[in-house]
């Protein structure tokens, strides 16, 4: 009986001893793993997260670059469409103008402007000349209005003096209700012309009144548009002289 009692006590002692061994060994294990776990956590937070962020940033940057390129490509396409539309409008205006003319006019392309092969200012050189029937003093126009006159001709080219040059005098008229005022256009600039020697009641002219060739002097036929009268001898030209590409010049067959 005493032996059984001792056996039970021994088993209990062994169980208690094993419990404390397990308890202390588990704590020791957990404690030993703690530095490694802490390092792993720090590594995940500072290194892995930054590497992941770097790749995410790189992906976003690449996507941003791709979208930027697509936007730029679309902008170029829109600009090209606008340019083609403007070119089509210009060509339609040229065709319409040509159809309306009763006189003989030939379409010429501007080869160069002042500062090119010509030293004289306010001169354009076009790609048609005497072989096409163009002669000196021939009138040069565009659908918007009067450009100038031919001052020199070769077989295949012609030099056109613009009405912006003060050496080119153009007789003009400004109409108003009940009458007209006559004057002489005497040069100016690409965006402004001067008209002098006005004869008539200038007080009757409304701002923006049309200025046209009068036909006096025999060089320029009557009726070609020149610009709009703004007062004090200032005329806003109808023609954009800075962007001339195609010009109609009267020729003789």
VEXVO-923819 format. One line per 10 residues: number of its first residue (from 1); their letters; for each residue x, y, z of N, C-alpha, C. Coordinates in pm, 1 decimal. Example, Ala and Ser with C-alpha at 12.3 -4.5 7.8 and 13.67 -1.06 7.14 Angstrom:
% VEXVO-923819
1> as> 1319.0/-569.0/780.0/1230.0/-450.0/780.0/1320.0/-330.0/780.0; 1285.0/-225.0/708.0/1367.0/-106.0/714.0/1290.0/3.0/787.0
This chain:
% VEXVO-923819
1> xxxxxxxxxx> 83.8/-121.6/0.0/0.0/0.0/0.0/85.7/124.5/0.0; 189.6/116.9/85.6/283.5/229.5/95.6/358.0/247.5/-36.0; 387.2/131.8/-101.6/458.1/138.3/-229.1/373.4/207.3/-334.8; 242.3/178.0/-341.4/153.8/241.3/-440.5/146.1/390.9/-418.0; 140.5/428.4/-290.4/133.6/570.8/-257.5/258.5/642.7/-303.9; 370.6/582.3/-281.0/497.1/642.1/-322.8/505.3/653.1/-475.9; 452.9/552.3/-543.6/452.6/554.0/-691.6/369.2/670.8/-744.2; 254.8/692.7/-681.1/168.7/803.9/-725.9/237.5/937.2/-703.9; 302.0/948.2/-587.4/371.2/1073.9/-558.8/486.0/1096.9/-657.1; 551.3/987.1/-691.5/662.0/998.6/-789.1/610.3/1043.5/-925.8
11> xxxxxxxxxx> 498.8/989.9/-963.4/440.4/1028.4/-1094.7/400.6/1176.4/-1096.4; 341.4/1217.0/-977.1/300.8/1358.7/-969.0/422.0/1448.2/-975.3; 527.7/1408.2/-905.0/649.9/1488.8/-904.1/709.2/1498.3/-1044.3; 709.8/1384.2/-1111.3/764.2/1382.7/-1248.5/680.0/1473.1/-1339.9; 548.1/1466.4/-1324.5/459.1/1548.8/-1407.6/481.5/1697.3/-1384.0; 495.8/1732.3/-1252.6/520.5/1873.3/-1218.5/654.3/1918.1/-1276.6; 752.7/1827.3/-1260.6/886.3/1861.5/-1312.7/882.1/1882.4/-1464.4; 811.7/1792.2/-1533.9/799.5/1805.9/-1680.8/726.7/1933.7/-1718.8; 624.0/1970.8/-1640.6/548.9/2094.3/-1669.2/640.0/2217.2/-1663.5; 719.5/2220.5/-1550.5/808.6/2336.3/-1535.8/918.5/2337.5/-1641.7
21> xxxxxxxxxx> 965.3/2215.4/-1673.6/1065.6/2209.3/-1784.4/1007.5/2261.6/-1914.1; 883.8/2220.4/-1948.0/816.9/2266.6/-2070.7/793.3/2416.2/-2068.8; 749.7/2463.3/-1949.1/719.4/2605.9/-1936.5/843.3/2689.7/-1958.7; 950.6/2650.6/-1888.2/1073.2/2730.6/-1900.7/1139.4/2712.4/-2038.4; 1129.0/2594.1/-2092.6/1188.3/2571.2/-2226.1/1111.0/2647.8/-2332.8; 975.8/2658.4/-2322.0/894.6/2735.1/-2418.7/927.4/2882.8/-2411.0; 940.6/2933.4/-2285.0/976.3/3074.4/-2268.6/1112.2/3102.0/-2329.6; 1203.7/3006.3/-2304.4/1337.9/3024.0/-2360.3/1334.3/3022.0/-2512.2; 1249.8/2936.5/-2568.5/1238.8/2927.8/-2714.8/1181.6/3055.6/-2773.3; 1072.2/3101.5/-2709.6/1009.3/3225.2/-2756.3/1105.8/3341.7/-2744.6
31> xxxxxxxxxx> 1177.9/3347.3/-2632.5/1273.3/3455.2/-2609.6/1387.6/3450.8/-2711.6; 1427.7/3329.7/-2745.5/1536.6/3317.2/-2841.6/1492.5/3355.9/-2983.0; 1364.2/3334.7/-3010.6/1310.8/3368.6/-3145.1/1281.2/3517.4/-3156.7; 1262.9/3586.0/-3043.9/1222.4/3727.2/-3044.5/1314.5/3817.1/-3128.3; 1447.5/3811.1/-3114.0/1533.0/3898.7/-3196.7/1515.5/3875.3/-3346.1; 1501.0/3745.8/-3381.7/1482.1/3714.0/-3523.1/1349.5/3767.8/-3575.4; 1245.9/3751.7/-3493.8/1114.2/3803.4/-3534.4/1116.7/3955.2/-3546.5; 1185.9/4018.8/-3453.0/1194.9/4165.6/-3458.1/1270.6/4212.9/-3583.3; 1380.8/4141.8/-3612.1/1457.1/4176.0/-3733.2/1373.1/4156.6/-3858.9; 1297.5/4044.9/-3861.5/1211.8/4016.1/-3977.4/1106.0/4124.6/-3994.9
41> xxxxxxxxxx> 1050.4/4168.4/-3882.5/948.1/4273.9/-3889.5/1008.1/4404.3/-3941.1; 1125.3/4438.5/-3889.2/1192.4/4560.7/-3934.9/1230.6/4551.1/-4081.6; 1274.8/4433.9/-4122.2/1311.7/4412.4/-4262.3/1190.3/4430.2/-4353.9; 1076.8/4371.1/-4310.4/954.0/4384.1/-4387.8/910.7/4529.7/-4398.7; 922.5/4601.8/-4286.3/873.3/4738.7/-4283.5/962.8/4834.2/-4362.1; 1093.3/4822.3/-4349.1/1183.3/4921.7/-4404.8/1243.2/4882.1/-4540.7; 1269.5/4756.5/-4558.8/1336.4/4713.1/-4682.3/1236.9/4664.0/-4785.5; 1158.8/4563.4/-4746.3/1063.6/4505.6/-4841.7/961.8/4609.2/-4886.7; 911.7/4689.6/-4789.7/811.6/4789.8/-4825.3/869.8/4892.8/-4923.0; 998.1/4927.9/-4901.5/1060.0/5025.1/-4992.7/1083.1/4964.9/-5130.6
51> xxxxxxxxxx> 1124.9/4839.6/-5133.0/1143.5/4773.2/-5262.5/1010.4/4762.3/-5335.5; 906.9/4721.1/-5260.3/772.4/4712.8/-5320.2/726.3/4849.5/-5368.5; 751.4/4951.9/-5284.8/713.8/5088.1/-5323.5/789.7/5135.4/-5445.7; 916.5/5096.6/-5454.1/997.5/5134.7/-5570.8/939.1/5077.7/-5699.3; 904.8/4946.8/-5693.6/848.3/4885.4/-5813.6/710.8/4943.1/-5847.4; 632.1/4972.8/-5743.2/502.0/5035.1/-5768.3/520.9/5173.2/-5829.7; 618.3/5250.4/-5774.9/646.2/5383.6/-5828.5/694.0/5376.1/-5972.5; 781.5/5278.3/-5999.8/831.7/5260.6/-6136.9/717.7/5227.5/-6232.4; 626.2/5143.5/-6186.7/511.9/5108.1/-6270.9/424.1/5229.3/-6297.2; 399.1/5308.5/-6192.1/318.4/5429.5/-6207.6/389.2/5528.1/-6300.6
61> xxxxxxxxxx> 520.8/5539.9/-6284.4/598.0/5631.4/-6369.7/590.3/5589.7/-6515.6; 604.9/5458.2/-6540.3/595.2/5409.3/-6678.6/457.1/5434.4/-6736.0; 355.6/5411.5/-6655.0/217.8/5436.1/-6699.4/196.8/5584.6/-6727.9; 251.5/5668.7/-6639.7/240.6/5813.4/-6658.6/310.4/5857.1/-6787.0; 428.6/5800.9/-6813.0/503.2/5834.6/-6935.7/425.9/5791.2/-7058.8; 365.8/5671.1/-7050.8/287.6/5621.8/-7164.7/167.6/5711.9/-7192.6; 97.3/5750.4/-7086.9/-19.1/5837.3/-7104.1/22.6/5974.2/-7157.3; 137.4/6024.5/-7107.7/186.1/6153.6/-7155.6/217.3/6147.2/-7305.4; 276.2/6036.9/-7348.8/306.0/6020.1/-7490.7/178.4/6011.5/-7573.8; 78.1/5942.8/-7520.4/-48.6/5931.3/-7592.8/-116.2/6068.1/-7605.6
71> xxxxxxxxxx> -112.7/6146.9/-7497.4/-170.6/6280.9/-7501.7/-97.6/6367.4/-7604.1; 36.1/6359.3/-7604.5/114.1/6436.7/-7700.7/83.2/6393.2/-7843.0; 67.1/6262.4/-7864.0/34.1/6210.8/-7997.0/-101.7/6261.5/-8043.0; -198.6/6262.1/-7951.3/-331.9/6313.2/-7985.0/-327.4/6462.2/-8016.3; -245.4/6536.9/-7941.6/-232.9/6680.7/-7966.5/-176.4/6706.3/-8105.5; -76.4/6626.7/-8144.6/-18.8/6639.8/-8279.2/-122.8/6607.2/-8385.3; -202.5/6503.8/-8360.0/-306.8/6464.9/-8454.7/-410.6/6575.2/-8469.6; -454.0/6632.6/-8357.2/-552.4/6742.2/-8361.9/-495.5/6861.8/-8437.6; -367.9/6893.1/-8412.4/-304.1/7004.5/-8481.0/-296.5/6978.3/-8631.1; -265.6/6854.2/-8668.2/-257.5/6819.5/-8810.3/-395.0/6829.9/-8876.7
81> xxxxxxxxxx> -498.9/6784.3/-8806.2/-635.0/6794.7/-8860.6/-672.6/6941.5/-8880.3; -640.9/7025.6/-8782.4/-670.2/7168.6/-8792.9/-595.3/7231.3/-8910.6; -468.4/7190.4/-8927.1/-388.9/7244.7/-9037.3/-447.9/7204.4/-9172.3; -490.2/7077.9/-9183.0/-548.3/7030.3/-9308.8/-681.2/7099.5/-9337.6; -761.2/7122.2/-9233.0/-887.7/7193.0/-9251.9/-863.1/7335.8/-9300.4; -763.9/7402.7/-9239.0/-730.3/7538.9/-9281.3/-680.7/7539.9/-9425.0; -600.0/7439.8/-9460.8/-549.6/7430.5/-9598.4/-663.7/7405.3/-9696.1; -757.3/7318.2/-9659.3/-872.9/7291.5/-9745.9/-957.8/7416.8/-9764.5; -978.7/7492.1/-9656.1/-1055.4/7616.9/-9666.2/-986.7/7716.5/-9758.4; -852.9/7723.5/-9744.8/-777.6/7816.4/-9829.5/-788.6/7775.8/-9976.6
91> xxxxxxxxxx> -776.8/7646.9/-10004.5/-783.5/7599.9/-10143.0/-924.2/7618.0/-10200.2; -1027.5/7595.4/-10116.5/-1164.9/7618.7/-10163.7/-1185.7/7765.9/-10197.8; -1130.0/7853.8/-10114.6/-1143.0/7997.5/-10142.5/-1074.1/8034.0/-10273.8; -959.6/7973.4/-10299.0/-886.8/7999.9/-10423.3/-966.5/7953.0/-10543.5; -1021.1/7830.9/-10533.4/-1101.2/7777.3/-10644.6/-1224.6/7863.5/-10667.8; -1291.6/7904.7/-10560.6/-1409.2/7990.8/-10574.6/-1374.9/8125.1/-10634.4; -1261.8/8181.7/-10593.3/-1219.4/8310.0/-10647.5/-1189.4/8297.9/-10796.6; -1119.1/8193.7/-10833.0/-1084.6/8172.9/-10973.6/-1209.7/8161.5/-11059.5; -1310.6/8092.5/-11007.7/-1433.9/8073.3/-11084.8/-1508.8/8203.5/-11106.1; -1494.8/8299.6/-11014.4/-1567.7/8426.1/-11023.9/-1500.9/8527.2/-11116.1
101> xxxxxxxxxx> -1372.4/8509.2/-11143.7/-1300.2/8609.9/-11221.5/-1334.7/8603.5/-11370.1; -1364.3/8719.8/-11424.1/-1390.9/8729.0/-11568.6/-1262.4/8754.1/-11645.5; -1165.1/8817.6/-11580.3/-1036.6/8843.6/-11644.6/-947.8/8720.3/-11634.2; -837.7/8721.7/-11707.5/-743.9/8610.6/-11705.1/-648.5/8624.9/-11586.4; -658.8/8532.6/-11493.7/-568.8/8529.2/-11379.4/-505.3/8391.3/-11370.5; -377.1/8389.5/-11336.8/-306.9/8263.0/-11320.4/-261.5/8250.8/-11175.2; -277.9/8132.3/-11120.1/-236.3/8108.8/-10981.6/-84.9/8091.9/-10975.4; -22.1/8164.7/-10884.5/123.0/8159.1/-10866.5/154.8/8124.6/-10721.4; 262.8/8051.6/-10703.0/308.7/8017.7/-10569.0/422.9/8110.1/-10528.5; 416.4/8158.6/-10405.1/522.3/8246.4/-10355.7/648.4/8164.3/-10331.7
111> xxxxxxxxxx> 757.5/8203.4/-10397.6/885.3/8135.2/-10380.6/962.0/8188.5/-10260.4; 960.6/8318.5/-10243.6/1030.7/8378.1/-10129.8/974.9/8516.6/-10103.7; 1006.6/8567.1/-9985.6/963.6/8700.4/-9946.3/1085.9/8790.3/-9935.9; 1065.6/8914.0/-9895.1/1176.8/9007.0/-9879.0/1282.2/8945.9/-9788.9; 1408.1/8965.2/-9826.4/1516.7/8907.3/-9749.3/1565.0/8776.8/-9808.8; 1497.1/8728.2/-9913.5/1540.6/8606.5/-9981.3/1636.2/8641.7/-10093.3; 1601.6/8600.7/-10216.2/1689.3/8631.1/-10329.3/1671.5/8775.4/-10375.5; 1568.2/8844.1/-10321.7/1548.6/8984.9/-10354.8/1587.7/9070.4/-10235.7; 1656.7/9178.7/-10260.3/1699.9/9265.7/-10150.7/1592.5/9368.6/-10114.9; 1508.1/9401.8/-10210.6/1409.6/9506.3/-10188.0/1301.8/9459.2/-10090.6
121> xxxxxxxxxx> 1264.7/9546.4/-9998.9/1159.5/9509.5/-9903.6/1022.8/9518.8/-9970.5; 924.3/9453.2/-9907.2/786.8/9454.5/-9959.6/775.6/9395.7/-10099.9; 859.5/9298.0/-10127.7/856.3/9231.7/-10258.5/842.7/9081.5/-10238.5; 757.0/9019.7/-10321.3/744.1/8874.7/-10325.2/785.5/8824.2/-10462.4; 846.4/8706.9/-10466.1/881.2/8643.4/-10592.8/792.2/8521.5/-10610.0; 725.2/8512.1/-10726.1/636.3/8399.1/-10753.2/692.4/8314.9/-10866.7; 635.1/8195.8/-10884.1/691.9/8096.6/-10974.8/637.3/8100.9/-11117.4; 579.8/8211.6/-11158.6/533.2/8227.3/-11296.6/590.8/8356.4/-11352.9; 618.4/8354.6/-11484.3/677.7/8472.5/-11546.3/625.4/8496.0/-11686.6; 713.2/8548.6/-11773.2/670.8/8586.2/-11908.2/624.9/8466.1/-11989.7
131> xxxxxxxxxx> 679.4/8348.3/-11963.1/634.7/8228.8/-12035.4/488.7/8196.4/-12006.6; 438.9/8244.7/-11894.6/298.0/8222.2/-11858.1/210.6/8340.5/-11895.7; 267.8/8440.3/-11965.7/190.7/8555.3/-12009.6/188.9/8671.7/-11912.5; 267.0/8664.7/-11805.4/270.2/8773.4/-11707.2/362.3/8884.9/-11755.7; 314.3/9007.0/-11742.4/391.8/9122.9/-11784.9/405.1/9222.6/-11670.4; 496.5/9313.6/-11686.7/517.8/9417.2/-11585.9/390.4/9499.9/-11568.4; 363.4/9542.1/-11445.6/246.5/9620.0/-11404.9/118.3/9537.4/-11395.3; 130.7/9405.3/-11413.4/12.6/9320.4/-11397.9/-34.9/9322.2/-11252.8; -165.3/9315.8/-11233.5/-225.4/9321.2/-11100.3/-212.6/9185.7/-11031.1; -182.4/9189.8/-10901.0/-173.8/9068.2/-10820.0/-277.4/9076.9/-10708.1
141> xxxxxxxxxx> -357.8/8971.0/-10694.3/-465.4/8971.2/-10595.3/-475.6/8834.9/-10528.6; -551.7/8829.3/-10420.7/-594.4/8704.9/-10355.6/-743.7/8720.2/-10327.8; -813.0/8612.6/-10286.3/-957.4/8625.8/-10261.1/-993.8/8737.1/-10163.4; -903.0/8768.1/-10068.1/-933.6/8871.4/-9969.2/-921.4/9011.8/-10025.0; -839.7/9029.5/-10129.1/-825.4/9163.8/-10183.2/-695.8/9185.5/-10259.3; -661.0/9312.7/-10276.8/-546.1/9353.3/-10357.4/-415.1/9324.9/-10284.8; -318.6/9269.2/-10360.1/-186.0/9239.6/-10305.2/-83.5/9340.7/-10352.6; -81.1/9367.6/-10482.9/16.2/9461.6/-10538.1/21.4/9451.8/-10688.8; 138.7/9482.7/-10745.5/153.8/9473.6/-10889.9/291.7/9419.9/-10923.6; 304.7/9364.0/-11043.6/431.0/9308.3/-11091.0/525.1/9422.7/-11129.2
151> xxxxxxxxxx> 647.6/9417.9/-11078.2/746.0/9521.9/-11109.2/864.9/9468.5/-11187.5; 878.7/9336.7/-11197.0/987.7/9277.3/-11274.8/948.2/9135.8/-11313.2; 992.7/9094.7/-11435.6/954.4/8963.0/-11486.8/1074.4/8895.0/-11550.7; 1087.8/8764.2/-11525.2/1181.1/8680.4/-11600.1/1097.4/8574.3/-11671.7; 1162.1/8480.1/-11736.1/1086.8/8376.7/-11807.2/996.1/8298.2/-11712.6; 1047.4/8268.5/-11593.3/973.6/8179.1/-11504.1/940.0/8238.8/-11367.3; 970.6/8366.3/-11346.2/938.9/8429.2/-11218.2/886.6/8570.7/-11239.0; 825.5/8622.1/-11136.1/779.9/8761.4/-11136.1/795.8/8817.2/-10995.8; 836.7/8944.7/-10987.5/848.4/9013.0/-10859.9/726.3/9102.1/-10840.6; 663.6/9086.8/-10725.4/541.0/9160.9/-10696.6/568.1/9259.8/-10584.1
161> xxxxxxxxxx> 544.2/9386.3/-10612.8/558.2/9490.3/-10511.8/426.7/9500.9/-10435.7; 432.7/9485.5/-10304.4/311.9/9488.2/-10222.2/260.7/9630.4/-10205.0; 131.2/9642.3/-10177.8/71.4/9774.5/-10157.5/114.7/9834.6/-10023.9; 189.3/9758.1/-9944.2/245.3/9813.4/-9820.1/366.3/9903.0/-9846.9; 419.8/9897.6/-9968.9/536.0/9980.1/-10003.4/489.5/10122.2/-10038.4; 547.5/10225.7/-9976.0/503.6/10363.9/-10003.9/529.5/10408.2/-10147.7; 616.5/10336.6/-10220.3/643.1/10372.4/-10360.0/527.9/10334.4/-10451.4; 441.3/10246.5/-10402.2/327.5/10203.5/-10482.5/204.6/10284.6/-10441.8; 160.0/10372.1/-10528.8/42.8/10456.1/-10503.2/-81.9/10390.5/-10563.5; -183.8/10377.1/-10481.6/-306.9/10312.3/-10524.9/-424.3/10406.4/-10501.0
171> xxxxxxxxxx> -495.2/10440.7/-10608.2/-614.1/10525.4/-10596.9/-729.0/10443.4/-10538.2; -790.4/10496.3/-10431.9/-895.1/10421.9/-10361.5/-1017.1/10509.6/-10337.4; -1124.7/10443.2/-10300.7/-1246.8/10514.3/-10264.3/-1305.4/10452.3/-10138.4; -1366.2/10539.4/-10057.0/-1434.1/10493.7/-9935.5/-1580.0/10535.5/-9947.7; -1666.8/10438.1/-9955.0/-1808.5/10468.4/-9977.1/-1883.7/10486.3/-9846.2; -1981.7/10572.3/-9848.0/-2073.7/10588.9/-9736.6/-2211.0/10618.5/-9794.2; -2309.9/10620.8/-9711.2/-2445.5/10644.4/-9759.6/-2455.3/10781.6/-9824.7; -2481.3/10781.7/-9955.2/-2500.2/10907.4/-10026.5/-2376.1/10960.5/-10095.1; -2262.2/10891.1/-10085.9/-2144.4/10943.0/-10154.6/-2020.1/10859.3/-10128.0; -1905.5/10916.6/-10167.8/-1779.6/10848.8/-10146.0/-1667.9/10949.9/-10126.6
181> xxxxxxxxxx> -1561.9/10905.0/-10065.7/-1442.3/10986.0/-10045.6/-1328.4/10920.6/-10122.4; -1256.5/10999.5/-10199.8/-1143.7/10946.5/-10275.8/-1013.3/10974.2/-10201.4; -915.0/10886.6/-10220.8/-786.1/10904.9/-10158.0/-680.5/10820.2/-10226.7; -557.8/10831.2/-10178.5/-446.3/10756.2/-10236.3/-380.2/10674.6/-10126.0; -376.2/10544.2/-10146.8/-308.2/10456.0/-10053.5/-157.4/10472.5/-10071.7; -87.1/10494.8/-9962.9/56.6/10523.3/-9975.4/137.7/10443.8/-9873.6; 131.0/10311.7/-9884.4/214.1/10225.5/-9801.5/162.8/10206.0/-9661.9; 253.2/10161.0/-9575.0/218.2/10132.9/-9436.1/301.0/10017.3/-9384.2; 233.8/9918.8/-9324.9/301.4/9800.4/-9272.8/217.2/9677.9/-9305.0; 264.5/9560.4/-9259.7/191.5/9437.9/-9289.1/54.6/9435.3/-9223.6
191> xxxxxxxxxx> 37.9/9508.3/-9114.7/-92.1/9506.7/-9045.5/-162.3/9641.7/-9043.1; -111.4/9737.4/-9120.3/-176.1/9867.6/-9125.8/-134.9/9947.2/-9248.0; -231.4/10003.6/-9319.2/-204.6/10082.6/-9439.8/-242.2/10228.7/-9416.0; -182.0/10316.2/-9495.4/-209.9/10459.8/-9483.8/-277.4/10510.3/-9610.7; -379.4/10590.3/-9591.9/-445.4/10653.3/-9705.7/-441.3/10804.6/-9685.6; -398.8/10876.6/-9788.5/-377.5/11020.9/-9780.1/-455.1/11091.9/-9890.8; -445.3/11222.4/-9885.1/-509.4/11309.3/-9985.3/-657.7/11275.8/-10002.0; -724.8/11265.1/-9889.1/-867.2/11232.5/-9892.4/-946.1/11351.8/-9945.4; -1032.7/11326.2/-10040.9/-1114.6/11430.5/-10102.9/-1261.6/11395.0/-10084.9; -1332.1/11475.2/-10008.2/-1472.4/11449.3/-9982.1/-1502.6/11474.4/-9836.0
201> xxxxxxxxxx> -1622.6/11446.5/-9797.2/-1668.5/11470.4/-9660.9/-1630.1/11352.1/-9572.2; -1509.4/11359.1/-9512.9/-1461.5/11248.3/-9429.6/-1543.0/11230.2/-9302.6; -1616.7/11334.0/-9261.9/-1699.3/11323.4/-9141.6/-1814.3/11224.3/-9158.1; -1845.4/11194.7/-9282.7/-1955.9/11102.7/-9311.0/-1911.6/10956.6/-9309.6; -1781.8/10931.4/-9302.0/-1731.8/10793.8/-9307.8/-1748.0/10726.4/-9171.3; -1811.0/10613.9/-9169.8/-1827.5/10536.7/-9046.3/-1704.9/10447.8/-9025.2; -1663.2/10427.1/-8900.9/-1550.9/10336.7/-8874.1/-1578.5/10197.3/-8928.7; -1480.7/10142.7/-8999.6/-1497.7/10010.9/-9059.8/-1549.7/10015.8/-9202.2; -1563.8/10136.6/-9258.3/-1611.5/10149.1/-9396.5/-1512.1/10082.9/-9491.4; -1565.4/10017.6/-9595.5/-1481.4/9944.2/-9689.6/-1400.9/10039.2/-9777.3
211> xxxxxxxxxx> -1272.9/10006.3/-9793.9/-1184.4/10080.0/-9884.0/-1156.9/9990.6/-10004.1; -1185.3/10043.5/-10124.9/-1164.9/9966.2/-10246.9/-1091.0/10049.8/-10350.2; -1035.7/9981.0/-10448.8/-968.8/10053.7/-10557.2/-1073.3/10131.9/-10635.5; -1035.8/10254.2/-10675.6/-1131.2/10340.6/-10746.8/-1123.1/10324.1/-10897.7; -1013.2/10270.8/-10947.5/-995.3/10258.2/-11092.4/-925.7/10377.1/-11154.9; -907.3/10485.2/-11077.5/-838.6/10603.2/-11129.8/-688.5/10573.7/-11143.8; -628.2/10627.6/-11245.6/-486.0/10605.7/-11268.9/-458.0/10496.2/-11368.7; -553.0/10406.4/-11390.4/-539.4/10307.5/-11495.8/-457.7/10184.9/-11462.2; -397.2/10178.4/-11344.3/-315.9/10060.3/-11310.4/-400.2/9951.9/-11245.6; -478.6/9991.0/-11147.6/-561.0/9894.5/-11074.4/-707.3/9914.7/-11110.2
221> xxxxxxxxxx> -772.2/9812.4/-11162.7/-915.6/9824.6/-11193.6/-996.4/9854.1/-11068.1; -1113.2/9912.6/-11087.4/-1198.5/9948.9/-10973.7/-1259.6/9825.4/-10908.9; -1282.9/9836.1/-10778.6/-1360.6/9733.8/-10709.4/-1283.4/9633.4/-10627.7; -1149.9/9635.4/-10635.3/-1073.7/9539.9/-10554.2/-1069.2/9586.9/-10408.8; -1096.4/9495.1/-10318.0/-1095.4/9528.4/-10176.8/-952.9/9557.8/-10128.9; -941.0/9661.1/-10046.2/-811.2/9698.5/-9989.3/-811.4/9678.0/-9837.8; -915.5/9728.1/-9770.5/-921.6/9714.0/-9625.7/-1040.5/9785.9/-9567.1; -1033.5/9813.5/-9439.3/-1140.4/9882.7/-9367.5/-1084.9/10012.2/-9307.9; -1155.3/10121.7/-9330.9/-1109.3/10252.2/-9282.0/-1141.9/10266.1/-9133.5; -1037.6/10296.9/-9053.3/-1056.3/10309.3/-8908.9/-1044.7/10452.0/-8859.1
231> xxxxxxxxxx> -1019.9/10545.6/-8951.7/-1008.0/10686.1/-8913.7/-864.2/10734.8/-8913.8; -849.6/10869.7/-8927.5/-717.2/10934.0/-8926.0/-622.1/10876.6/-9030.7; -677.5/10840.1/-9144.5/-593.7/10790.3/-9253.0/-542.4/10648.7/-9233.8; -597.6/10580.0/-9136.6/-551.2/10443.9/-9107.2/-647.5/10341.7/-9166.7; -590.6/10242.2/-9236.9/-669.9/10136.9/-9300.8/-620.3/10000.6/-9251.9; -712.9/9919.8/-9205.2/-678.2/9782.3/-9167.5/-691.0/9694.5/-9291.5; -580.9/9632.0/-9337.5/-585.7/9555.7/-9463.4/-670.0/9429.8/-9451.7; -732.2/9394.2/-9561.3/-806.4/9268.9/-9566.4/-712.4/9150.3/-9588.3; -599.9/9174.5/-9652.9/-504.4/9068.8/-9686.0/-405.5/9050.3/-9571.2; -378.4/8924.9/-9538.4/-273.3/8894.3/-9440.7/-142.7/8877.8/-9519.1
241> xxxxxxxxxx> -66.6/8985.0/-9530.7/54.5/8983.8/-9612.9/163.4/8893.9/-9554.9; 156.8/8863.2/-9427.4/262.6/8782.7/-9364.8/249.6/8633.6/-9394.5; 134.8/8590.8/-9447.6/114.3/8447.4/-9469.1/72.3/8414.1/-9612.4; 111.4/8497.0/-9707.2/74.6/8472.0/-9846.3/148.4/8349.8/-9901.0; 73.7/8261.0/-9962.8/132.3/8141.3/-10023.2/100.4/8131.0/-10172.0; -23.9/8161.5/-10206.2/-67.9/8156.8/-10346.0/-127.6/8291.3/-10383.3; -90.1/8341.2/-10500.1/-134.4/8473.5/-10546.2/-184.0/8459.1/-10691.0; -288.2/8533.8/-10724.2/-337.7/8536.0/-10861.6/-282.3/8660.8/-10931.5; -223.4/8637.8/-11046.0/-166.7/8747.1/-11125.4/-232.8/8748.6/-11261.6; -271.3/8868.4/-11304.2/-336.1/8880.1/-11435.8/-231.8/8853.2/-11544.8
251> xxx> -272.9/8779.0/-11644.3/-181.3/8749.1/-11754.2/-249.5/8775.9/-11888.6; -169.3/8780.7/-11992.3/-221.2/8801.1/-12127.2/-190.9/8679.3/-12210.4; -291.3/8633.5/-12285.1/-272.6/8514.5/-12368.4/-198.2/8548.7/-12496.1
